[in-house]
Amino acid sequence: MKLLKVVSLVSMVFFAGSIVYSEAEYPKIVPSGYINTRYTADETAGAKDGFSLTNVRVGAKGDMTAKISFAFSVEGTNTDINNNKMLYDAYIDIRSIKYFGLRVGQYKYRLTLENVTSDTDLEMINKSLVVSSLVNPTRDIGIEFNRSFIVNAVKTDCYLDVLNGSGMNQSDENDYKTIVGRIVVSPVKGLSFGGSVYDGRISTSSVVKNRRGLELKYEYQKIMCKAEYLWGKDANVKKEGYYTTVGYSIIPEVMLLARYDIYDASINTPGAKNKRLTLGINYLIDKNLLLRNDYEVKMESPEIKNDLIVTQLQVKF
């Protein structure tokens, strides 16, 4: 019932936006969102195979003027017990304020390539171990300053975020503000590399939460490869990990993928390292309909039966 009310509200927003748009150039409002349905076969002892509705995200986005745009979304399948509010994205973008642009509200902060990439555009169904572990929560409330410029045909994108550091739909827990920075350089077509930092404090006792990341991505004709390294510190516990993903399009609609990733939950603690090999094949049925198939081989010592096979059908709009 709660989800139906949200869908009805968003539908009214779309309808009202279409009426205004027919009378004037602005605002330009369009619906956005996606639905993911999965079948999972899990070898882990006690795990149940079956179908699941993993994401039902609906929202709206658009331009209010030539320089002001917005995005809004709610998640109908959010099961986070610490944050059970459905609101995900709610921000305003202000472009070209002389030297930079602004983003204000609740949004994905700019830490790591995989985090800032929309879930609908990720190659694999599940994110890498290191990103899903160290970039959590993925959204926060604050303000972002951004700037892109080109010098001698080299494009550089710069981002600086000032955030509460408490996560989605949460007020600040302390007097510190979290600072996130990211720089991405694109010297030639298809190649980009960069780095990101996260400096923050969490909880009322102001526990240190720091992150440092490096990223690389290259696309050429049918080949895609990307890699990231991420280091983190929570209080006195240091963590790190990396992943490498390669893909090859055998035809425009079908891509073969492989990813190897490692995450060490405590650098100084033996046995805290997790390794995983993921093999995948994606089939783009239509521009808005994608079928993903992943086989995750988890590597522990001693060996445990906990491999995972996931098939996901995604429709986006």
MIZA-52240 format. One line per field, with one value per residue: x, y, z of N, C-alpha, C, O in turn. Coordinates in steps of 0.001 Angstrom, whole numbers, plus 500000, padded with zeros to 6 digits. Example, Ala and Ser with C-alpha at 12.3 -4.5 7.8 and 13.67 -1.06 7.14 Angstrom:
# MIZA-52240
neast: [513190;512850] $
nnorth: [494310;497750] $
nup: [507800;507080] $
caeast: [512300;513670] $
canorth: [495500;498940] $
caup: [507800;507140] $
ceast: [513200;512900] $
cnorth: [496700;500030] $
cup: [507800;507870] $
oeast: [514236;513409] $
onorth: [496681;501138] $
oup: [508465;508039] $
This chain:
# MIZA-52240
neast: [500837;501943;503906;502252;501009;503183;503887;501569;501691;504055;503246;501300;502908;504372;502304;501384;503703;503896;501779;502509;504794;503829;502942;505026;508606;510068;509129;510992;510051;510534;509692;511569;513437;513724;513304;514285;514390;515234;516693;518119;520618;522054;524846;525486;525272;522053;520954;518352;517171;515685;513201;513344;512369;514367;514843;512759;512526;511425;510918;511496;512943;514498;514676;514376;514969;517206;519564;519098;518401;516822;516549;514739;513960;512484;512741;511186;511747;513411;515128;516667;517235;518182;517631;514846;513442;512049;513076;515524;517165;517284;517788;519147;520561;522683;523875;526832;527631;529257;532227;531914;529785;526881;525608;522954;521498;520272;522257;524287;527488;530761;532673;534808;534745;532912;530876;529743;528720;525639;523395;522021;523761;525970;528356;528381;526086;526200;528052;531642;533513;535110;534174;531416;531692;533281;532227;529715;527094;525829;524845;524400;523695;524182;526346;527686;530478;531367;533394;534325;536869;538807;542043;544432;543203;542805;540571;539343;537664;536405;535445;534023;532771;530789;529543;527035;527763;526426;524757;521849;518870;519370;520152;523022;525448;527406;529721;531432;532137;531897;534284;534545;536417;537077;538886;539004;540692;540745;542613;542621;540218;538065;539735;540221;541319;541884;541424;540113;539043;537999;537159;536104;533968;532217;529293;528363;530622;532569;534137;536867;536586;537937;538782;540584;541050;541857;541421;540816;539891;539264;538136;537825;536729;535491;536328;536484;537867;538433;539635;540030;541385;540961;541361;540781;539976;538591;538087;540599;541032;542356;541640;541495;541323;540804;539700;539463;538029;537116;535810;534233;532663;530924;528992;527156;525012;525647;527755;530674;532007;534423;535497;537830;538153;539348;539046;540167;539262;540541;543631;545739;544926;545039;543461;541330;540868;539012;538269;537164;535920;534194;532162;530492;527688;526098;523054;521681;518579;516786;516975;516183;515934;517561;519345;521129;523637;525356;528086;529382;532366;533498;536416;537845;539920;539956;538297;534918;531555;529949;529328;527731;524988;523459;520727;519442;516827;516411;514511;514358;513448] $
nnorth: [498800;501222;501540;501746;504194;505915;505491;506445;509154;509964;509507;511483;513718;513391;513653;516251;517611;517094;518547;521194;521320;521228;523756;525534;526020;525279;523890;520835;517738;514350;510857;508524;505590;502113;498507;495554;492114;489025;485709;483524;481160;479629;478149;478143;476780;476191;478291;479589;478901;480930;483291;486890;490252;492710;495453;498264;501089;504358;507584;511042;513284;516236;519388;522535;525116;526532;526280;524990;521935;518879;515901;513104;510303;507276;504252;501247;498760;498910;497583;498264;498202;500121;502432;502994;504615;505536;507373;508110;509580;513110;515945;519095;520434;523026;524632;526103;528390;530828;529961;527298;524376;523461;521039;520228;518691;515369;512740;510491;510443;511437;509088;506695;504982;502905;503360;505850;505252;504566;502098;500781;500760;499286;496674;494115;492203;492305;494634;495152;493536;495241;497850;497692;497182;499257;501643;502737;504087;504671;507131;510586;513635;516935;519339;519882;520950;521327;520998;521063;520985;521631;521235;521539;519447;517601;516366;517239;516371;517656;517272;518295;517552;518451;517046;515717;513216;511148;509496;508417;510321;511217;513280;515300;513674;514728;517488;517611;517849;515819;515427;514970;514262;514151;513484;513170;512310;512527;511744;510796;509576;507221;506504;506906;508081;508389;509676;509455;510815;510478;511975;511782;511810;509661;508884;509983;510051;510748;509009;508105;507984;507203;507230;506227;506258;504833;504848;503382;503268;501833;501830;500344;499920;496752;496064;496335;497495;497867;499068;499284;500533;500585;502025;501979;503375;502759;503986;502462;500441;499238;498882;497355;496902;495633;495549;494055;494350;492933;493085;491836;492442;490289;490492;493510;493444;491578;490888;489470;488883;489258;489310;489922;490156;491437;491755;492984;492915;493655;494720;494020;491679;488240;486084;487692;488305;488343;486720;486747;485483;486474;485548;486593;487170;489397;490368;492583;493038;494963;498545;499408;497138;494680;491682;490079;487718;486071;484274;483616;482832;482075;482332;480724;479659;477114;475527;476382;475521;477844;479169;481284;481717;483999;485382;488157;490260;493370;496272;499546;503036] $
nup: [500000;500798;498821;496550;496990;496728;494032;492794;493523;492228;489590;489266;489386;487013;485128;485602;484945;482209;481201;481725;480205;477626;477193;477482;477115;479366;482557;481842;482381;483116;483561;485607;486435;487526;487396;488939;488634;490031;489821;492064;492736;495339;496828;499481;502741;503971;502574;500454;497226;494650;493330;493370;494019;493559;493211;493025;491769;491481;490052;489225;486858;485498;483669;485054;484335;481872;483237;485611;487102;488297;490352;491519;493525;494750;496642;496494;497594;499743;502435;504559;507876;509550;508317;507199;505502;502368;500586;498187;496075;495997;494783;493587;490687;489777;487120;485750;487459;487074;487630;488368;488949;490910;493196;495257;498064;498603;497550;495489;496620;495393;495308;494243;491077;490572;492431;491680;489222;487711;488995;487016;484916;485562;485001;486208;488268;491122;493085;493395;496025;497628;497119;497772;500456;501598;500639;501968;503746;500365;499693;500709;502545;501460;499897;496653;494783;491459;488521;485128;482707;479730;478582;476171;474717;476697;478960;482162;485087;488057;491458;494523;497606;500407;503203;505479;506447;507630;506229;504258;504565;507153;509941;510864;512903;514484;515072;512967;509455;506584;504037;500622;497768;494241;491284;487814;484925;481417;478944;476290;473892;475317;477417;480865;484040;487577;490952;494319;497481;500892;503812;507015;509972;512147;514088;517426;518939;517227;515473;513429;509917;507029;503526;500590;497137;493907;490373;487120;483728;480551;477255;474123;470987;470870;473367;476912;479910;483392;486549;490092;493151;496631;499776;503275;506521;509578;512634;514358;512618;509671;506220;502952;499363;496007;492562;489310;486184;483106;479792;476826;473806;471956;470035;469280;471139;473071;475760;477102;480338;482988;486332;488900;492298;495439;498931;501950;505140;507451;507629;509319;510487;510386;507992;507280;504694;501695;498639;495238;492192;489370;486731;483820;481594;479530;478043;475928;475428;474572;474245;476724;478193;479898;480269;482703;483610;486071;487516;490531;492016;495041;496944;499493;502231;504523;501684;500983;500260;498668;496353;493879;491719;489654;487981;486360;485362;483980;483690;482556;482720] $
caeast: [500000;502855;504528;501244;500821;504333;503771;500486;502181;505003;502490;500668;503970;504665;501179;501405;504858;503641;500868;503273;505757;503153;502651;506244;509834;510416;510068;510984;510032;510321;509794;512805;513413;513995;512846;515160;513877;516344;516649;519409;520934;523142;525338;525735;524429;520871;520426;517233;517120;514375;513024;513227;512227;515457;514750;511653;512875;510696;511199;511371;514096;514213;515232;513426;515391;518384;520702;518687;517739;516580;516297;514038;513625;512191;513019;510093;512168;514446;514971;517674;516535;518667;517173;513762;512758;512135;513683;516899;517746;516473;518798;519046;521815;522753;525021;527478;527672;530512;533383;531642;528401;526501;524579;522522;520443;520702;522722;525486;528707;531692;533761;535045;534064;531783;529790;529065;528037;524284;523239;521516;524847;527064;528530;528008;524887;526661;529257;532833;533540;535719;533306;530191;532033;533865;531389;528436;526053;526258;524302;524459;523076;525176;526509;528829;531016;531960;533943;534975;537567;539641;543307;545188;542397;542710;539433;539474;536450;536735;534292;534286;531518;530747;528398;526813;528538;525595;523994;520583;517740;519842;520788;524420;525617;528435;530018;532341;531577;532654;534783;534822;536965;537368;539404;539093;541357;540498;543572;542217;538898;537968;540626;540090;541928;541746;541469;539104;539328;536858;537609;534921;533808;530893;528741;528515;531984;533445;535071;537476;536210;538695;538899;541435;540812;542428;540569;541270;538955;539638;537223;538279;535936;534732;536995;536337;538536;538508;540219;540036;541958;540355;541891;539923;540304;537485;538738;541985;541053;542682;541071;541841;540920;540819;539063;539739;536943;537345;534644;534395;531379;531018;528145;526791;524031;526101;529086;531244;532664;535116;536005;538524;538243;539866;538771;540764;538493;541459;544950;546629;544313;545096;542206;540252;540846;538037;538556;536019;535981;532841;532038;529169;527291;524985;522337;520841;517427;516286;517748;515739;515715;518870;519429;522466;523846;526650;528480;530376;533164;534123;537612;538293;540770;539631;537245;533538;530582;529100;529267;526450;524559;522402;520183;518643;516204;516276;513830;514515;512698] $
canorth: [500000;502366;501688;502211;505619;506618;505417;507351;510523;510223;509566;512797;514669;513242;514180;517708;518112;517029;519632;522445;521274;521477;525175;526335;525246;524742;522825;519584;516709;513007;509809;507750;504491;500790;497352;494388;490830;488070;484340;483251;479808;479835;476901;478288;475903;476831;479325;479177;479373;481437;484582;488039;491579;493360;496913;498945;502500;505266;508982;512015;514162;517182;520738;523580;526189;526117;526071;524335;520647;518179;514466;512616;508886;506503;502825;500511;497502;499191;496782;498704;498366;501334;503592;502394;505591;505150;508412;507860;510793;514335;516997;520124;520798;524390;524620;527331;529561;531459;529079;525926;523979;523072;520035;520389;517768;514000;512169;509656;511254;511053;508228;505533;504892;501986;503943;506939;504683;504137;500648;500247;500743;498442;495468;492953;492376;492771;495444;494503;493393;496383;499032;497484;497173;500510;502785;502399;504154;505229;508480;511443;514950;517996;520206;519534;521897;520554;521780;520330;521870;520965;521913;520776;518271;516712;516743;516970;516578;517827;517290;518489;517422;518694;516225;515401;512024;510224;508638;508882;510707;511329;514534;515136;513084;515433;518818;517500;517650;514894;516013;513993;514865;513214;514056;512193;512863;511766;512289;510388;508959;505866;506299;507830;507634;509411;509283;510056;510776;510651;512245;512049;511322;509085;508718;511127;510035;511226;507970;508384;507199;507736;506390;506700;505371;505057;504219;503378;502631;501965;501202;500464;499062;495720;495730;497223;497051;498878;498577;500246;500185;501416;501840;502619;503309;502997;504019;501994;499286;499588;497945;497659;495923;496085;494659;494266;493838;492987;492696;491762;492367;489391;491257;494715;493201;490557;491121;488511;489639;488562;490227;489342;491180;491074;492707;492640;493664;494128;494446;493432;490486;487102;485437;488653;488613;487628;486760;486309;485539;486535;485423;487070;487413;490334;490396;493770;492639;496209;499609;499562;495817;494042;490417;489809;486378;486056;483127;484094;481792;482644;481543;480752;478547;475976;475757;476258;475564;479044;479852;481945;481944;485012;485881;489342;490978;494779;497196;500909;504029] $
caup: [500000;500853;497504;495602;497215;496145;492574;492407;493661;491140;488345;489183;489056;485585;484367;485725;484203;480769;480854;481706;479113;476359;477078;477535;476952;480677;482864;481089;483408;482573;484590;485625;487386;486995;488165;488819;489110;490033;490319;492703;493186;496299;497380;500910;503565;504524;501683;499633;495846;494293;492698;494265;493430;494288;493124;492361;491999;490602;490354;488142;486666;484438;483683;485417;483444;481104;484131;486857;486918;489550;490299;492698;493397;495954;496476;497106;498195;500735;503654;505527;509148;510203;507561;506438;504672;500971;499766;497778;495505;496028;494673;492553;490022;489238;486212;485270;488337;486670;487536;488776;489107;492271;493455;496643;498461;498920;496290;495542;496661;494320;495780;493380;489787;490629;493211;490971;488070;488012;489115;485746;483938;486025;484190;487013;489085;492431;493066;493919;497478;498301;497005;498542;501874;502073;500249;502574;502722;499084;499542;501887;502351;501486;498732;495814;493817;490376;487411;484045;481782;478731;478297;475167;474375;477863;479796;483595;485877;489468;492345;495951;498348;501846;503570;506891;506780;508412;505350;503704;505415;508519;510325;511243;514233;515238;514554;511831;508123;505758;502791;499575;496556;493152;490044;486735;483745;480192;477966;474946;473858;475859;478566;481990;485290;488601;492346;495188;498914;501797;505175;507812;511338;512310;515424;518340;519489;516147;515060;512127;508742;505894;502347;499504;496009;492579;489367;485725;482809;479141;476309;472733;470117;471568;474629;478064;481125;484444;487792;491192;494450;497669;501134;504253;507948;510501;513950;514225;511720;508296;505272;501570;498378;494614;491595;487891;485339;481661;479023;475367;473119;470801;469130;470037;472199;474019;476302;478041;481404;484065;487360;490049;493331;496760;500003;503238;506133;508490;507061;510333;511058;509462;507673;507027;503259;500873;497213;494444;490731;488818;485281;483463;480206;479466;476767;475814;474634;474027;474864;478109;478774;479981;480984;483220;484169;486756;488333;491494;492660;496235;497230;500870;502666;503647;500707;501454;499174;498769;495064;493655;490340;489679;486718;486652;484262;484362;482791;483051;481963] $
ceast: [500877;503479;503526;500986;501942;504236;502689;500932;503118;504273;501819;501680;504291;503569;501154;502555;504612;502702;501618;504196;505102;502899;503902;507459;510256;509208;509921;511131;509717;510390;511137;512664;513761;513453;513804;514484;514977;515885;518037;519505;522201;523536;525570;524761;523265;520252;519327;517343;515738;514397;512935;513066;513212;515402;513466;511845;512147;510999;510941;512658;513760;514897;514133;513690;516594;519565;520358;517939;517576;516455;515685;513741;513336;512390;511969;510496;513269;514164;516005;516988;516988;518180;516049;512953;513023;512870;515145;517541;516765;517452;518500;520440;521696;524022;525546;527250;529069;531626;533090;530134;528152;525497;524243;521396;521005;521048;523884;526710;529779;532903;533759;534200;532802;530605;529033;528370;526647;524199;522768;522622;526044;527135;528039;526766;525252;527928;530434;532797;534042;534819;532042;530465;532477;533082;529965;528190;526549;525817;524408;523821;524152;525177;527762;529184;531694;532399;534581;535658;538466;540861;544112;544522;542299;541583;539676;538167;536832;535458;534754;532947;531729;529445;528225;527667;527751;524766;522663;519573;518115;520435;522211;524524;526600;528706;530965;531550;532501;533027;535112;535326;537270;537832;539536;539651;541120;541398;543238;540857;538958;538810;540365;540765;541815;541823;540408;539517;538040;537440;536408;535022;532385;530570;529024;529904;533028;534545;535572;536946;536869;538751;539837;541280;541521;541578;541158;540215;539389;538648;537738;537547;535155;535247;536722;537132;538558;539048;540168;540737;541366;540909;540981;540432;539061;538030;540189;542123;541286;542220;541506;541325;540987;540008;539542;538626;537328;536083;534937;533026;531511;530110;527679;525866;524532;527540;529459;532088;533369;535646;536674;538643;538651;539486;539333;540114;539333;542861;545856;546066;544370;543707;541057;540077;539838;538384;537355;536314;534549;532911;530627;528951;526026;524377;521388;519696;516842;517049;517372;515500;517018;518780;520886;522507;525252;526841;529624;531043;533897;535250;538057;539216;540493;538424;535861;532610;529668;529100;527841;526192;523361;522020;519247;518118;515908;515534;513966;513740;513129] $
cnorth: [501257;502639;502210;503702;506431;506647;506367;508798;510879;510341;510921;513876;514620;513901;515699;518300;518110;518139;520951;522487;521581;522960;526049;525430;524595;524834;521609;518446;515360;511993;509103;506624;503172;499725;496197;493165;489788;486647;484003;481790;479891;478496;476964;477435;476691;477897;478756;479760;479949;482798;485685;489309;492466;494882;497322;500422;503373;506701;509867;512812;515127;518511;521727;524846;525678;525782;525340;523050;519969;516687;514037;511141;508285;505031;502026;499237;497702;498420;497131;499020;499618;502599;503127;503398;505289;506158;508096;509153;511952;515505;517938;520386;522214;524479;526032;528542;530161;530435;527620;525666;523538;521921;520117;519406;516440;513285;511210;510555;510625;510286;506936;505569;504039;502575;505008;506456;504215;502615;500024;500096;499908;497153;494223;493251;492936;493597;494642;494474;494649;497610;498861;497511;498539;501748;502479;503320;504845;506672;509249;512779;516025;518825;519805;520696;521071;521460;520839;521324;521048;521825;521021;519425;517250;517209;516344;517318;516607;517932;517478;518501;517736;518085;516113;514219;510978;509284;509239;509223;510846;512718;514255;514638;513846;516780;518794;517371;516724;515573;514886;514728;513810;513989;512941;512884;511942;512302;511959;509718;507534;505606;507351;507227;508760;508851;509999;509891;511022;510839;512612;511531;510790;508921;509939;511180;510395;510224;508267;507425;507831;506720;507055;505729;505801;504293;504345;502679;502888;501185;501434;499426;498037;495419;496792;496640;498200;498233;499685;499655;501133;501020;502571;502460;503681;502859;503581;500812;499751;498477;498322;496583;496495;495114;495028;493600;493986;492502;492699;491564;491479;489872;492468;494456;492265;490833;490015;489265;488714;489603;489425;490433;490599;492167;492173;493509;494169;493737;493705;492171;489342;486519;486373;488963;487726;487806;486209;486464;485493;486471;485813;487156;488276;490336;491588;493451;493828;497310;499822;498229;495025;492767;490186;488394;486330;484751;483583;482909;482438;481725;481753;479567;478287;476276;475486;476310;476769;479847;480326;482081;482883;485382;487038;489967;492404;495555;498583;501869;505422] $
cup: [500000;499502;496484;495748;496584;494632;492074;492463;492524;489809;488163;488834;487574;484744;484401;484923;482714;480322;480747;480504;477766;476135;477046;477392;478257;481598;481942;482099;482774;483711;484503;486637;486731;487945;487881;489425;488976;490337;490825;493110;494030;496912;498890;501712;504159;503639;500800;498224;495562;493644;493756;493442;494163;494254;492422;492660;490980;491009;489149;488047;485543;484629;484031;484606;482667;482007;485426;486532;488274;489288;491619;492499;494762;495621;497233;497800;499226;502019;504711;506850;509890;509510;506643;505638;503205;500097;499465;497270;495627;496001;493513;492000;489464;488412;485955;486181;488164;486523;487856;488793;490541;492224;494939;496939;498900;497624;496544;495572;495775;494863;494989;492104;489886;491401;492424;489702;488486;488069;487809;484706;484383;485193;484925;487850;490453;492278;493617;495440;498165;498247;497836;500044;502380;501648;500702;503766;501454;498887;500851;501532;502433;500223;497975;494898;492722;489240;486404;483126;480865;478447;477359;474879;475508;478767;481240;484299;487351;490296;493790;496684;499824;502350;505078;507324;507531;507548;504940;504798;506882;508764;510775;512678;515105;514581;513357;510531;507338;504444;501816;498342;495513;491932;489020;485494;482556;479088;476520;475027;474387;477079;479631;483210;486308;489997;493149;496647;499693;503190;506027;509232;511458;513786;516287;518963;518440;515794;513648;511062;507533;504765;501337;498344;494741;491577;487974;484887;481381;478285;474892;471901;470950;472973;475688;479219;482131;485708;488830;492405;495477;499028;502112;505669;508740;511912;513757;513277;510285;507358;503863;500638;496978;493765;490198;487092;483876;480957;477538;474733;471887;469668;469925;471221;473285;474436;477281;479055;482378;485044;488476;491100;494672;497739;501309;504301;507298;508079;508040;510973;510058;509224;507378;505540;502536;499400;496452;492956;490217;487297;484894;481965;480226;478078;476780;474861;473883;474736;476329;478811;478713;480809;481386;483809;484761;487517;489224;492175;493830;496685;498666;501136;504146;502760;501296;500232;499365;497477;494797;492159;490388;488256;487033;485372;484731;483274;483374;482160;482393] $
oeast: [500592;503583;503885;500768;501709;504469;502865;500608;503007;504632;501768;501381;504465;503854;500936;502412;505062;502808;501406;504368;505745;502664;503831;507351;510752;508369;508867;512224;508767;511064;511769;511869;514055;513180;514100;514061;515592;514871;519023;518600;523282;522690;525825;523571;523469;519146;519362;517578;514744;515455;512507;513564;512929;515874;513126;511381;512243;511298;510264;513371;512861;515602;513085;512760;516961;520477;521239;516963;518124;516278;516050;513310;513866;512230;511870;509690;513988;513103;516199;516241;516273;518301;516266;511877;514110;513252;515924;518367;515567;517889;517728;521393;520734;525125;524796;526747;529939;531955;533952;529323;529090;524653;525137;520448;522080;520231;524400;526937;529716;534021;532802;533098;531754;529452;527805;527522;526499;524850;523080;522445;527036;526117;527362;526440;524677;528777;530249;532126;533473;534713;531635;529570;532094;533257;529128;528989;527574;526344;524492;523454;524951;524150;528772;528311;532512;531847;535301;535102;538837;540734;544439;545191;541772;541631;540156;537631;537501;534503;535749;532093;532730;528363;529148;528226;528330;524134;522373;519443;517283;521130;522570;523801;526639;528009;531270;530435;533725;532190;535862;534722;537677;537256;540107;539140;541273;541004;543534;540403;539795;538628;540297;540779;541669;542230;539867;540239;537120;538138;535765;536007;531450;531467;529816;530323;534227;535730;534789;536869;536423;538765;539886;541367;541759;541069;541900;539700;539821;538360;538046;537720;534236;534661;536729;537079;538687;538937;540252;540689;541274;540928;540474;541203;538535;538393;540941;543207;540521;542382;541847;540940;541202;539677;539967;538319;537810;535378;535775;532307;532131;530418;527796;525929;523898;528427;528682;532812;532981;536174;536162;539173;538353;539586;539020;540379;538880;543241;546651;546665;543800;542880;539920;539239;539811;538748;536632;536890;533781;533628;529667;529897;525026;525084;520417;519830;516454;517712;518169;514928;517524;518217;521769;521543;526233;525899;530709;530388;534805;535078;538576;539274;540768;537631;535653;532861;528716;528895;526881;527072;522373;522884;518360;518866;515242;515887;513717;513419;512616] $
onorth: [502226;503787;503026;504399;507483;507683;507023;509588;511948;511179;511452;514817;515659;514611;516355;519351;519016;518625;521728;523525;522129;523380;527202;524212;523468;525724;521387;518218;515230;512230;509086;506705;503113;499986;495898;493182;489675;486410;484172;481247;480183;477782;475933;477374;477736;478365;477580;480956;479523;483389;485446;489415;492929;495533;496795;500931;503153;506983;509484;512990;514878;518736;521758;525561;524510;525071;525098;523065;520427;516258;514528;510748;508721;504612;502113;498662;496757;498574;496373;499994;500123;503700;502894;503063;504835;505830;507841;509751;511794;515994;517633;520543;522549;524409;527008;529578;530005;530062;526771;526584;523275;521845;520079;519293;516376;513228;511122;511337;509439;510800;506164;506116;504401;502312;505065;507162;503540;501923;498867;499383;499826;496622;493377;494410;493931;493294;493589;495293;495082;498338;499789;497828;498942;502810;502025;503337;505527;507369;508673;513027;516031;518993;519435;521339;520203;522540;519917;522373;519918;523003;519885;518395;516155;518329;515244;518413;515698;518596;516893;519349;517332;518541;516378;514212;510011;508366;510401;508522;510623;513265;513108;515099;513649;517171;519843;516850;516831;516216;513965;515713;512698;515019;511890;513919;510725;513216;512744;509340;506737;504579;508544;506009;509929;507708;511019;508960;511684;509960;513635;510911;511393;508831;510808;512226;510356;510554;508638;506215;508874;505512;508281;504516;506989;503215;505282;501630;503986;500020;502562;498221;498422;494606;497989;495438;499365;497024;500868;498450;502337;499843;503652;501552;504785;501764;504261;500243;500551;497292;499476;495495;497692;494010;496155;492426;495038;491625;493459;490626;491866;489683;492461;495181;492164;490992;489662;490191;487562;490640;488402;491510;489451;493354;491057;494709;495027;492570;492858;491639;489458;486466;485924;489785;486512;488898;485338;487463;484599;487243;485416;487206;487928;490309;491614;493578;493720;497044;500364;498193;494731;492762;490106;487935;486525;484197;483901;482092;483246;480511;482811;478611;479162;477170;474503;477058;476711;481061;479844;482511;482610;485661;486913;490179;492613;495496;498783;501563;506414] $
oup: [499297;499070;495635;494757;495989;494008;491047;491577;491924;488981;487053;488100;486936;483780;483383;484298;482012;479196;479816;479866;476870;475002;476619;477532;478252;481455;481345;482617;482001;484713;483447;487573;485537;489117;486724;490581;487915;490993;490108;493744;493519;497451;499513;501399;504777;503914;500438;498051;496150;493432;494886;492322;495268;495186;491362;493679;489773;492169;488195;489035;484740;485613;483385;484235;482793;481586;486250;485782;489277;488147;492687;491415;495783;494474;498457;498532;499550;502624;505661;506944;510755;510047;505454;505142;502848;498973;500383;497961;495391;497042;492605;492763;488772;488954;485947;485745;489021;485397;487632;488672;491293;491331;495784;496162;499496;496704;497658;494649;495448;494866;495061;492076;489352;491058;492492;489156;489505;487286;487525;483718;483659;484748;484340;488106;490893;491439;494228;496067;499167;499234;498535;500828;503478;502245;499921;504703;501475;498019;501936;500383;503369;499564;498574;494315;493026;489030;486786;482804;481185;478113;477703;474807;475309;479276;481515;484132;487842;489894;494218;496422;500416;501980;505847;508421;508025;508071;505224;505802;507761;507908;511038;513561;516319;513645;512791;510517;507417;503811;502143;497918;495851;491581;489310;485068;482665;478364;475619;476108;473962;477733;479335;483387;485950;490208;492722;497004;499214;503695;505793;509633;510933;514625;515925;519458;518714;515814;512774;511279;507054;505000;501235;498533;494523;491884;487679;485273;481029;478560;474505;472082;471673;473688;475402;479477;481753;485911;488500;492653;495238;499390;501812;505981;508597;512344;513060;513144;509749;507649;503604;501068;496789;494195;489942;487299;483456;481456;477053;475081;470897;468492;471151;472213;474336;473598;478168;478687;482573;484642;488930;490827;495001;497432;501725;504365;508056;508166;507634;511908;508973;510135;507237;505168;502735;498964;496936;492527;490571;486662;485554;481178;480854;477071;477536;473644;472720;475738;477095;479900;477631;481904;480532;484422;484044;488083;488737;492823;493635;496796;499021;500363;504968;503055;502007;499288;500145;497495;495398;491412;491069;487424;487876;484418;485746;482096;484563;481012;481875] $
